[in-house]
Amino acid sequence: MEEQFVKLVPPRAVRRPTEDAAIHAADATPRSLPSVDQLLDALTLAAHRHDLAGVRLCTHLVARAAGHVSW
């Protein structure tokens, strides 16, 4: 009996025009942020839950809301 091996090929990037349009539209519209107090509460909650992605997101949003980072 002969063994057959399946060659795994990584997926190629597929261009999605609607996704590009959505990203461009989201980039063009101003987005308001919650207050720094609310973001710090969310940061505390994420830290208590050991949610590393939430902590990272909240710290970036706090810096942006406080005016330390401009996009």
mmCIF file of the N, C-alpha and C atoms, coordinates in Angstrom:
data_MODEL
# 
_entry.id   MODEL 
# 
loop_
_atom_site.group_PDB 
_atom_site.id 
_atom_site.type_symbol 
_atom_site.label_atom_id 
_atom_site.label_alt_id 
_atom_site.label_comp_id 
_atom_site.label_asym_id 
_atom_site.label_entity_id 
_atom_site.label_seq_id 
_atom_site.pdbx_PDB_ins_code 
_atom_site.Cartn_x 
_atom_site.Cartn_y 
_atom_site.Cartn_z 
_atom_site.occupancy 
_atom_site.B_iso_or_equiv 
_atom_site.pdbx_formal_charge 
_atom_site.auth_seq_id 
_atom_site.auth_comp_id 
_atom_site.auth_asym_id 
_atom_site.auth_atom_id 
_atom_site.pdbx_PDB_model_num 
ATOM 1   N N  . MET A 1 1  ? 0.829   -1.178 0.000  1.00 0.00 ? 1  MET A N  1 
ATOM 2   C CA . MET A 1 1  ? 0.000   0.000  0.000  1.00 0.00 ? 1  MET A CA 1 
ATOM 3   C C  . MET A 1 1  ? 0.873   1.242  0.000  1.00 0.00 ? 1  MET A C  1 
ATOM 4   N N  . GLU A 1 2  ? 0.545   2.121  -0.858 1.00 0.00 ? 2  GLU A N  1 
ATOM 5   C CA . GLU A 1 2  ? 1.339   3.324  -1.005 1.00 0.00 ? 2  GLU A CA 1 
ATOM 6   C C  . GLU A 1 2  ? 0.724   4.466  -0.194 1.00 0.00 ? 2  GLU A C  1 
ATOM 7   N N  . GLU A 1 3  ? 1.550   5.142  0.594  1.00 0.00 ? 3  GLU A N  1 
ATOM 8   C CA . GLU A 1 3  ? 1.053   6.263  1.388  1.00 0.00 ? 3  GLU A CA 1 
ATOM 9   C C  . GLU A 1 3  ? 0.945   7.504  0.520  1.00 0.00 ? 3  GLU A C  1 
ATOM 10  N N  . GLN A 1 4  ? -0.098  8.245  0.734  1.00 0.00 ? 4  GLN A N  1 
ATOM 11  C CA . GLN A 1 4  ? -0.268  9.493  0.000  1.00 0.00 ? 4  GLN A CA 1 
ATOM 12  C C  . GLN A 1 4  ? -0.103  10.657 0.973  1.00 0.00 ? 4  GLN A C  1 
ATOM 13  N N  . PHE A 1 5  ? 0.687   11.603 0.551  1.00 0.00 ? 5  PHE A N  1 
ATOM 14  C CA . PHE A 1 5  ? 0.928   12.781 1.369  1.00 0.00 ? 5  PHE A CA 1 
ATOM 15  C C  . PHE A 1 5  ? 0.240   13.978 0.729  1.00 0.00 ? 5  PHE A C  1 
ATOM 16  N N  . VAL A 1 6  ? -0.366  14.758 1.545  1.00 0.00 ? 6  VAL A N  1 
ATOM 17  C CA . VAL A 1 6  ? -1.025  15.964 1.065  1.00 0.00 ? 6  VAL A CA 1 
ATOM 18  C C  . VAL A 1 6  ? -0.073  17.126 1.271  1.00 0.00 ? 6  VAL A C  1 
ATOM 19  N N  . LYS A 1 7  ? 0.184   17.847 0.207  1.00 0.00 ? 7  LYS A N  1 
ATOM 20  C CA . LYS A 1 7  ? 1.069   18.996 0.304  1.00 0.00 ? 7  LYS A CA 1 
ATOM 21  C C  . LYS A 1 7  ? 0.247   20.193 0.779  1.00 0.00 ? 7  LYS A C  1 
ATOM 22  N N  . LEU A 1 8  ? 0.635   20.740 1.911  1.00 0.00 ? 8  LEU A N  1 
ATOM 23  C CA . LEU A 1 8  ? -0.074  21.892 2.457  1.00 0.00 ? 8  LEU A CA 1 
ATOM 24  C C  . LEU A 1 8  ? 0.524   23.166 1.882  1.00 0.00 ? 8  LEU A C  1 
ATOM 25  N N  . VAL A 1 9  ? -0.306  23.931 1.253  1.00 0.00 ? 9  VAL A N  1 
ATOM 26  C CA . VAL A 1 9  ? 0.125   25.179 0.643  1.00 0.00 ? 9  VAL A CA 1 
ATOM 27  C C  . VAL A 1 9  ? -0.526  26.324 1.416  1.00 0.00 ? 9  VAL A C  1 
ATOM 28  N N  . PRO A 1 10 ? 0.266   27.299 1.844  1.00 0.00 ? 10 PRO A N  1 
ATOM 29  C CA . PRO A 1 10 ? -0.340  28.413 2.573  1.00 0.00 ? 10 PRO A CA 1 
ATOM 30  C C  . PRO A 1 10 ? -1.299  29.176 1.665  1.00 0.00 ? 10 PRO A C  1 
ATOM 31  N N  . PRO A 1 11 ? -2.386  29.670 2.220  1.00 0.00 ? 11 PRO A N  1 
ATOM 32  C CA . PRO A 1 11 ? -3.362  30.387 1.393  1.00 0.00 ? 11 PRO A CA 1 
ATOM 33  C C  . PRO A 1 11 ? -2.782  31.685 0.854  1.00 0.00 ? 11 PRO A C  1 
ATOM 34  N N  . ARG A 1 12 ? -3.159  32.010 -0.354 1.00 0.00 ? 12 ARG A N  1 
ATOM 35  C CA . ARG A 1 12 ? -2.715  33.262 -0.958 1.00 0.00 ? 12 ARG A CA 1 
ATOM 36  C C  . ARG A 1 12 ? -3.643  34.383 -0.524 1.00 0.00 ? 12 ARG A C  1 
ATOM 37  N N  . ALA A 1 13 ? -3.103  35.551 -0.482 1.00 0.00 ? 13 ALA A N  1 
ATOM 38  C CA . ALA A 1 13 ? -3.923  36.708 -0.125 1.00 0.00 ? 13 ALA A CA 1 
ATOM 39  C C  . ALA A 1 13 ? -4.924  36.967 -1.245 1.00 0.00 ? 13 ALA A C  1 
ATOM 40  N N  . VAL A 1 14 ? -6.167  37.078 -0.878 1.00 0.00 ? 14 VAL A N  1 
ATOM 41  C CA . VAL A 1 14 ? -7.226  37.330 -1.848 1.00 0.00 ? 14 VAL A CA 1 
ATOM 42  C C  . VAL A 1 14 ? -7.632  38.791 -1.730 1.00 0.00 ? 14 VAL A C  1 
ATOM 43  N N  . ARG A 1 15 ? -7.620  39.463 -2.830 1.00 0.00 ? 15 ARG A N  1 
ATOM 44  C CA . ARG A 1 15 ? -8.004  40.877 -2.820 1.00 0.00 ? 15 ARG A CA 1 
ATOM 45  C C  . ARG A 1 15 ? -9.521  40.982 -2.722 1.00 0.00 ? 15 ARG A C  1 
ATOM 46  N N  . ARG A 1 16 ? -9.955  41.743 -1.751 1.00 0.00 ? 16 ARG A N  1 
ATOM 47  C CA . ARG A 1 16 ? -11.389 41.932 -1.540 1.00 0.00 ? 16 ARG A CA 1 
ATOM 48  C C  . ARG A 1 16 ? -11.705 43.421 -1.653 1.00 0.00 ? 16 ARG A C  1 
ATOM 49  N N  . PRO A 1 17 ? -12.225 43.852 -2.788 1.00 0.00 ? 17 PRO A N  1 
ATOM 50  C CA . PRO A 1 17 ? -12.481 45.287 -2.981 1.00 0.00 ? 17 PRO A CA 1 
ATOM 51  C C  . PRO A 1 17 ? -13.451 45.873 -1.959 1.00 0.00 ? 17 PRO A C  1 
ATOM 52  N N  . THR A 1 18 ? -14.455 45.106 -1.542 1.00 0.00 ? 18 THR A N  1 
ATOM 53  C CA . THR A 1 18 ? -15.411 45.655 -0.574 1.00 0.00 ? 18 THR A CA 1 
ATOM 54  C C  . THR A 1 18 ? -14.755 45.861 0.787  1.00 0.00 ? 18 THR A C  1 
ATOM 55  N N  . GLU A 1 19 ? -13.824 44.971 1.141  1.00 0.00 ? 19 GLU A N  1 
ATOM 56  C CA . GLU A 1 19 ? -13.110 45.126 2.405  1.00 0.00 ? 19 GLU A CA 1 
ATOM 57  C C  . GLU A 1 19 ? -12.232 46.374 2.360  1.00 0.00 ? 19 GLU A C  1 
ATOM 58  N N  . ASP A 1 20 ? -11.550 46.576 1.232  1.00 0.00 ? 20 ASP A N  1 
ATOM 59  C CA . ASP A 1 20 ? -10.722 47.773 1.076  1.00 0.00 ? 20 ASP A CA 1 
ATOM 60  C C  . ASP A 1 20 ? -11.571 49.039 1.168  1.00 0.00 ? 20 ASP A C  1 
ATOM 61  N N  . ALA A 1 21 ? -12.746 49.016 0.553  1.00 0.00 ? 21 ALA A N  1 
ATOM 62  C CA . ALA A 1 21 ? -13.634 50.180 0.594  1.00 0.00 ? 21 ALA A CA 1 
ATOM 63  C C  . ALA A 1 21 ? -14.129 50.438 2.017  1.00 0.00 ? 21 ALA A C  1 
ATOM 64  N N  . ALA A 1 22 ? -14.430 49.378 2.752  1.00 0.00 ? 22 ALA A N  1 
ATOM 65  C CA . ALA A 1 22 ? -14.904 49.535 4.129  1.00 0.00 ? 22 ALA A CA 1 
ATOM 66  C C  . ALA A 1 22 ? -13.810 50.112 5.022  1.00 0.00 ? 22 ALA A C  1 
ATOM 67  N N  . ILE A 1 23 ? -12.591 49.638 4.848  1.00 0.00 ? 23 ILE A N  1 
ATOM 68  C CA . ILE A 1 23 ? -11.470 50.158 5.642  1.00 0.00 ? 23 ILE A CA 1 
ATOM 69  C C  . ILE A 1 23 ? -11.231 51.622 5.309  1.00 0.00 ? 23 ILE A C  1 
ATOM 70  N N  . HIS A 1 24 ? -11.294 51.956 4.027  1.00 0.00 ? 24 HIS A N  1 
ATOM 71  C CA . HIS A 1 24 ? -11.093 53.344 3.613  1.00 0.00 ? 24 HIS A CA 1 
ATOM 72  C C  . HIS A 1 24 ? -12.195 54.244 4.174  1.00 0.00 ? 24 HIS A C  1 
ATOM 73  N N  . ALA A 1 25 ? -13.431 53.771 4.144  1.00 0.00 ? 25 ALA A N  1 
ATOM 74  C CA . ALA A 1 25 ? -14.546 54.560 4.671  1.00 0.00 ? 25 ALA A CA 1 
ATOM 75  C C  . ALA A 1 25 ? -14.423 54.750 6.180  1.00 0.00 ? 25 ALA A C  1 
ATOM 76  N N  . ALA A 1 26 ? -14.000 53.702 6.883  1.00 0.00 ? 26 ALA A N  1 
ATOM 77  C CA . ALA A 1 26 ? -13.824 53.813 8.336  1.00 0.00 ? 26 ALA A CA 1 
ATOM 78  C C  . ALA A 1 26 ? -12.683 54.754 8.672  1.00 0.00 ? 26 ALA A C  1 
ATOM 79  N N  . ASP A 1 27 ? -11.671 54.775 7.828  1.00 0.00 ? 27 ASP A N  1 
ATOM 80  C CA . ASP A 1 27 ? -10.536 55.662 8.029  1.00 0.00 ? 27 ASP A CA 1 
ATOM 81  C C  . ASP A 1 27 ? -10.928 57.125 7.826  1.00 0.00 ? 27 ASP A C  1 
ATOM 82  N N  . ALA A 1 28 ? -11.874 57.358 6.930  1.00 0.00 ? 28 ALA A N  1 
ATOM 83  C CA . ALA A 1 28 ? -12.231 58.724 6.567  1.00 0.00 ? 28 ALA A CA 1 
ATOM 84  C C  . ALA A 1 28 ? -13.200 59.370 7.551  1.00 0.00 ? 28 ALA A C  1 
ATOM 85  N N  . THR A 1 29 ? -13.891 58.567 8.352  1.00 0.00 ? 29 THR A N  1 
ATOM 86  C CA . THR A 1 29 ? -14.878 59.132 9.271  1.00 0.00 ? 29 THR A CA 1 
ATOM 87  C C  . THR A 1 29 ? -14.277 59.284 10.666 1.00 0.00 ? 29 THR A C  1 
ATOM 88  N N  . PRO A 1 30 ? -14.536 60.411 11.318 1.00 0.00 ? 30 PRO A N  1 
ATOM 89  C CA . PRO A 1 30 ? -14.015 60.581 12.681 1.00 0.00 ? 30 PRO A CA 1 
ATOM 90  C C  . PRO A 1 30 ? -14.761 59.672 13.661 1.00 0.00 ? 30 PRO A C  1 
ATOM 91  N N  . ARG A 1 31 ? -14.021 59.127 14.594 1.00 0.00 ? 31 ARG A N  1 
ATOM 92  C CA . ARG A 1 31 ? -14.618 58.250 15.605 1.00 0.00 ? 31 ARG A CA 1 
ATOM 93  C C  . ARG A 1 31 ? -14.390 58.870 16.978 1.00 0.00 ? 31 ARG A C  1 
ATOM 94  N N  . SER A 1 32 ? -15.440 58.926 17.754 1.00 0.00 ? 32 SER A N  1 
ATOM 95  C CA . SER A 1 32 ? -15.300 59.462 19.107 1.00 0.00 ? 32 SER A CA 1 
ATOM 96  C C  . SER A 1 32 ? -14.922 58.327 20.058 1.00 0.00 ? 32 SER A C  1 
ATOM 97  N N  . LEU A 1 33 ? -14.159 58.673 21.061 1.00 0.00 ? 33 LEU A N  1 
ATOM 98  C CA . LEU A 1 33 ? -13.711 57.697 22.048 1.00 0.00 ? 33 LEU A CA 1 
ATOM 99  C C  . LEU A 1 33 ? -14.471 57.897 23.351 1.00 0.00 ? 33 LEU A C  1 
ATOM 100 N N  . PRO A 1 34 ? -14.599 56.835 24.139 1.00 0.00 ? 34 PRO A N  1 
ATOM 101 C CA . PRO A 1 34 ? -15.161 57.005 25.484 1.00 0.00 ? 34 PRO A CA 1 
ATOM 102 C C  . PRO A 1 34 ? -14.233 57.888 26.322 1.00 0.00 ? 34 PRO A C  1 
ATOM 103 N N  . SER A 1 35 ? -14.725 58.338 27.453 1.00 0.00 ? 35 SER A N  1 
ATOM 104 C CA . SER A 1 35 ? -13.895 59.178 28.318 1.00 0.00 ? 35 SER A CA 1 
ATOM 105 C C  . SER A 1 35 ? -12.734 58.360 28.885 1.00 0.00 ? 35 SER A C  1 
ATOM 106 N N  . VAL A 1 36 ? -11.718 59.064 29.327 1.00 0.00 ? 36 VAL A N  1 
ATOM 107 C CA . VAL A 1 36 ? -10.541 58.397 29.892 1.00 0.00 ? 36 VAL A CA 1 
ATOM 108 C C  . VAL A 1 36 ? -10.934 57.595 31.129 1.00 0.00 ? 36 VAL A C  1 
ATOM 109 N N  . ASP A 1 37 ? -11.863 58.119 31.936 1.00 0.00 ? 37 ASP A N  1 
ATOM 110 C CA . ASP A 1 37 ? -12.317 57.391 33.129 1.00 0.00 ? 37 ASP A CA 1 
ATOM 111 C C  . ASP A 1 37 ? -12.944 56.048 32.757 1.00 0.00 ? 37 ASP A C  1 
ATOM 112 N N  . GLN A 1 38 ? -13.784 56.042 31.732 1.00 0.00 ? 38 GLN A N  1 
ATOM 113 C CA . GLN A 1 38 ? -14.405 54.794 31.292 1.00 0.00 ? 38 GLN A CA 1 
ATOM 114 C C  . GLN A 1 38 ? -13.362 53.821 30.751 1.00 0.00 ? 38 GLN A C  1 
ATOM 115 N N  . LEU A 1 39 ? -12.393 54.345 30.018 1.00 0.00 ? 39 LEU A N  1 
ATOM 116 C CA . LEU A 1 39 ? -11.347 53.482 29.469 1.00 0.00 ? 39 LEU A CA 1 
ATOM 117 C C  . LEU A 1 39 ? -10.468 52.904 30.575 1.00 0.00 ? 39 LEU A C  1 
ATOM 118 N N  . LEU A 1 40 ? -10.191 53.697 31.606 1.00 0.00 ? 40 LEU A N  1 
ATOM 119 C CA . LEU A 1 40 ? -9.397  53.181 32.724 1.00 0.00 ? 40 LEU A CA 1 
ATOM 120 C C  . LEU A 1 40 ? -10.162 52.113 33.498 1.00 0.00 ? 40 LEU A C  1 
ATOM 121 N N  . ASP A 1 41 ? -11.482 52.276 33.615 1.00 0.00 ? 41 ASP A N  1 
ATOM 122 C CA . ASP A 1 41 ? -12.302 51.226 34.235 1.00 0.00 ? 41 ASP A CA 1 
ATOM 123 C C  . ASP A 1 41 ? -12.237 49.940 33.416 1.00 0.00 ? 41 ASP A C  1 
ATOM 124 N N  . ALA A 1 42 ? -12.316 50.072 32.094 1.00 0.00 ? 42 ALA A N  1 
ATOM 125 C CA . ALA A 1 42 ? -12.227 48.899 31.221 1.00 0.00 ? 42 ALA A CA 1 
ATOM 126 C C  . ALA A 1 42 ? -10.843 48.264 31.311 1.00 0.00 ? 42 ALA A C  1 
ATOM 127 N N  . LEU A 1 43 ? -9.808  49.093 31.436 1.00 0.00 ? 43 LEU A N  1 
ATOM 128 C CA . LEU A 1 43 ? -8.445  48.586 31.587 1.00 0.00 ? 43 LEU A CA 1 
ATOM 129 C C  . LEU A 1 43 ? -8.303  47.801 32.884 1.00 0.00 ? 43 LEU A C  1 
ATOM 130 N N  . THR A 1 44 ? -8.860  48.318 33.971 1.00 0.00 ? 44 THR A N  1 
ATOM 131 C CA . THR A 1 44 ? -8.815  47.624 35.260 1.00 0.00 ? 44 THR A CA 1 
ATOM 132 C C  . THR A 1 44 ? -9.536  46.287 35.187 1.00 0.00 ? 44 THR A C  1 
ATOM 133 N N  . LEU A 1 45 ? -10.695 46.281 34.556 1.00 0.00 ? 45 LEU A N  1 
ATOM 134 C CA . LEU A 1 45 ? -11.463 45.046 34.406 1.00 0.00 ? 45 LEU A CA 1 
ATOM 135 C C  . LEU A 1 45 ? -10.698 44.022 33.571 1.00 0.00 ? 45 LEU A C  1 
ATOM 136 N N  . ALA A 1 46 ? -10.097 44.459 32.479 1.00 0.00 ? 46 ALA A N  1 
ATOM 137 C CA . ALA A 1 46 ? -9.327  43.542 31.630 1.00 0.00 ? 46 ALA A CA 1 
ATOM 138 C C  . ALA A 1 46 ? -8.122  42.985 32.387 1.00 0.00 ? 46 ALA A C  1 
ATOM 139 N N  . ALA A 1 47 ? -7.485  43.821 33.196 1.00 0.00 ? 47 ALA A N  1 
ATOM 140 C CA . ALA A 1 47 ? -6.328  43.357 33.967 1.00 0.00 ? 47 ALA A CA 1 
ATOM 141 C C  . ALA A 1 47 ? -6.743  42.325 35.007 1.00 0.00 ? 47 ALA A C  1 
ATOM 142 N N  . HIS A 1 48 ? -7.877  42.538 35.665 1.00 0.00 ? 48 HIS A N  1 
ATOM 143 C CA . HIS A 1 48 ? -8.363  41.573 36.660 1.00 0.00 ? 48 HIS A CA 1 
ATOM 144 C C  . HIS A 1 48 ? -8.718  40.237 36.021 1.00 0.00 ? 48 HIS A C  1 
ATOM 145 N N  . ARG A 1 49 ? -9.154  40.285 34.779 1.00 0.00 ? 49 ARG A N  1 
ATOM 146 C CA . ARG A 1 49 ? -9.527  39.048 34.074 1.00 0.00 ? 49 ARG A CA 1 
ATOM 147 C C  . ARG A 1 49 ? -8.349  38.417 33.336 1.00 0.00 ? 49 ARG A C  1 
ATOM 148 N N  . HIS A 1 50 ? -7.174  39.029 33.448 1.00 0.00 ? 50 HIS A N  1 
ATOM 149 C CA . HIS A 1 50 ? -5.960  38.546 32.771 1.00 0.00 ? 50 HIS A CA 1 
ATOM 150 C C  . HIS A 1 50 ? -6.162  38.484 31.256 1.00 0.00 ? 50 HIS A C  1 
ATOM 151 N N  . ASP A 1 51 ? -6.889  39.458 30.729 1.00 0.00 ? 51 ASP A N  1 
ATOM 152 C CA . ASP A 1 51 ? -7.157  39.553 29.295 1.00 0.00 ? 51 ASP A CA 1 
ATOM 153 C C  . ASP A 1 51 ? -6.081  40.442 28.672 1.00 0.00 ? 51 ASP A C  1 
ATOM 154 N N  . LEU A 1 52 ? -5.034  39.815 28.145 1.00 0.00 ? 52 LEU A N  1 
ATOM 155 C CA . LEU A 1 52 ? -3.902  40.581 27.633 1.00 0.00 ? 52 LEU A CA 1 
ATOM 156 C C  . LEU A 1 52 ? -4.276  41.428 26.423 1.00 0.00 ? 52 LEU A C  1 
ATOM 157 N N  . ALA A 1 53 ? -5.119  40.888 25.551 1.00 0.00 ? 53 ALA A N  1 
ATOM 158 C CA . ALA A 1 53 ? -5.544  41.662 24.380 1.00 0.00 ? 53 ALA A CA 1 
ATOM 159 C C  . ALA A 1 53 ? -6.378  42.866 24.814 1.00 0.00 ? 53 ALA A C  1 
ATOM 160 N N  . GLY A 1 54 ? -7.229  42.675 25.808 1.00 0.00 ? 54 GLY A N  1 
ATOM 161 C CA . GLY A 1 54 ? -8.033  43.777 26.316 1.00 0.00 ? 54 GLY A CA 1 
ATOM 162 C C  . GLY A 1 54 ? -7.186  44.844 26.983 1.00 0.00 ? 54 GLY A C  1 
ATOM 163 N N  . VAL A 1 55 ? -6.174  44.411 27.725 1.00 0.00 ? 55 VAL A N  1 
ATOM 164 C CA . VAL A 1 55 ? -5.264  45.364 28.374 1.00 0.00 ? 55 VAL A CA 1 
ATOM 165 C C  . VAL A 1 55 ? -4.538  46.185 27.320 1.00 0.00 ? 55 VAL A C  1 
ATOM 166 N N  . ARG A 1 56 ? -4.044  45.521 26.293 1.00 0.00 ? 56 ARG A N  1 
ATOM 167 C CA . ARG A 1 56 ? -3.311  46.222 25.235 1.00 0.00 ? 56 ARG A CA 1 
ATOM 168 C C  . ARG A 1 56 ? -4.231  47.214 24.513 1.00 0.00 ? 56 ARG A C  1 
ATOM 169 N N  . LEU A 1 57 ? -5.436  46.772 24.191 1.00 0.00 ? 57 LEU A N  1 
ATOM 170 C CA . LEU A 1 57 ? -6.382  47.651 23.505 1.00 0.00 ? 57 LEU A CA 1 
ATOM 171 C C  . LEU A 1 57 ? -6.724  48.866 24.365 1.00 0.00 ? 57 LEU A C  1 
ATOM 172 N N  . CYS A 1 58 ? -7.005  48.626 25.634 1.00 0.00 ? 58 CYS A N  1 
ATOM 173 C CA . CYS A 1 58 ? -7.382  49.730 26.525 1.00 0.00 ? 58 CYS A CA 1 
ATOM 174 C C  . CYS A 1 58 ? -6.238  50.712 26.730 1.00 0.00 ? 58 CYS A C  1 
ATOM 175 N N  . THR A 1 59 ? -5.017  50.223 26.864 1.00 0.00 ? 59 THR A N  1 
ATOM 176 C CA . THR A 1 59 ? -3.890  51.141 27.058 1.00 0.00 ? 59 THR A CA 1 
ATOM 177 C C  . THR A 1 59 ? -3.691  52.019 25.829 1.00 0.00 ? 59 THR A C  1 
ATOM 178 N N  . HIS A 1 60 ? -3.848  51.443 24.649 1.00 0.00 ? 60 HIS A N  1 
ATOM 179 C CA . HIS A 1 60 ? -3.718  52.250 23.436 1.00 0.00 ? 60 HIS A CA 1 
ATOM 180 C C  . HIS A 1 60 ? -4.843  53.281 23.336 1.00 0.00 ? 60 HIS A C  1 
ATOM 181 N N  . LEU A 1 61 ? -6.055  52.870 23.694 1.00 0.00 ? 61 LEU A N  1 
ATOM 182 C CA . LEU A 1 61 ? -7.177  53.805 23.634 1.00 0.00 ? 61 LEU A CA 1 
ATOM 183 C C  . LEU A 1 61 ? -7.048  54.912 24.675 1.00 0.00 ? 61 LEU A C  1 
ATOM 184 N N  . VAL A 1 62 ? -6.528  54.585 25.857 1.00 0.00 ? 62 VAL A N  1 
ATOM 185 C CA . VAL A 1 62 ? -6.316  55.615 26.883 1.00 0.00 ? 62 VAL A CA 1 
ATOM 186 C C  . VAL A 1 62 ? -5.305  56.638 26.381 1.00 0.00 ? 62 VAL A C  1 
ATOM 187 N N  . ALA A 1 63 ? -4.217  56.163 25.795 1.00 0.00 ? 63 ALA A N  1 
ATOM 188 C CA . ALA A 1 63 ? -3.201  57.083 25.275 1.00 0.00 ? 63 ALA A CA 1 
ATOM 189 C C  . ALA A 1 63 ? -3.780  57.956 24.169 1.00 0.00 ? 63 ALA A C  1 
ATOM 190 N N  . ARG A 1 64 ? -4.600  57.364 23.322 1.00 0.00 ? 64 ARG A N  1 
ATOM 191 C CA . ARG A 1 64 ? -5.208  58.130 22.232 1.00 0.00 ? 64 ARG A CA 1 
ATOM 192 C C  . ARG A 1 64 ? -6.221  59.144 22.766 1.00 0.00 ? 64 ARG A C  1 
ATOM 193 N N  . ALA A 1 65 ? -7.047  58.722 23.730 1.00 0.00 ? 65 ALA A N  1 
ATOM 194 C CA . ALA A 1 65 ? -8.066  59.619 24.287 1.00 0.00 ? 65 ALA A CA 1 
ATOM 195 C C  . ALA A 1 65 ? -7.437  60.752 25.086 1.00 0.00 ? 65 ALA A C  1 
ATOM 196 N N  . ALA A 1 66 ? -6.289  60.486 25.709 1.00 0.00 ? 66 ALA A N  1 
ATOM 197 C CA . ALA A 1 66 ? -5.627  61.512 26.510 1.00 0.00 ? 66 ALA A CA 1 
ATOM 198 C C  . ALA A 1 66 ? -4.858  62.501 25.639 1.00 0.00 ? 66 ALA A C  1 
ATOM 199 N N  . GLY A 1 67 ? -4.764  62.212 24.345 1.00 0.00 ? 67 GLY A N  1 
ATOM 200 C CA . GLY A 1 67 ? -4.099  63.135 23.436 1.00 0.00 ? 67 GLY A CA 1 
ATOM 201 C C  . GLY A 1 67 ? -2.625  62.880 23.253 1.00 0.00 ? 67 GLY A C  1 
ATOM 202 N N  . HIS A 1 68 ? -2.131  61.743 23.742 1.00 0.00 ? 68 HIS A N  1 
ATOM 203 C CA . HIS A 1 68 ? -0.711  61.443 23.600 1.00 0.00 ? 68 HIS A CA 1 
ATOM 204 C C  . HIS A 1 68 ? -0.376  60.871 22.228 1.00 0.00 ? 68 HIS A C  1 
ATOM 205 N N  . VAL A 1 69 ? -1.382  60.354 21.538 1.00 0.00 ? 69 VAL A N  1 
ATOM 206 C CA . VAL A 1 69 ? -1.171  59.748 20.228 1.00 0.00 ? 69 VAL A CA 1 
ATOM 207 C C  . VAL A 1 69 ? -2.163  60.370 19.266 1.00 0.00 ? 69 VAL A C  1 
ATOM 208 N N  . SER A 1 70 ? -1.695  60.759 18.114 1.00 0.00 ? 70 SER A N  1 
ATOM 209 C CA . SER A 1 70 ? -2.623  61.280 17.103 1.00 0.00 ? 70 SER A CA 1 
ATOM 210 C C  . SER A 1 70 ? -2.592  60.361 15.895 1.00 0.00 ? 70 SER A C  1 
ATOM 211 N N  . TRP A 1 71 ? -3.747  60.134 15.324 1.00 0.00 ? 71 TRP A N  1 
ATOM 212 C CA . TRP A 1 71 ? -3.832  59.250 14.151 1.00 0.00 ? 71 TRP A CA 1 
ATOM 213 C C  . TRP A 1 71 ? -4.075  60.047 12.924 1.00 0.00 ? 71 TRP A C  1 
# 
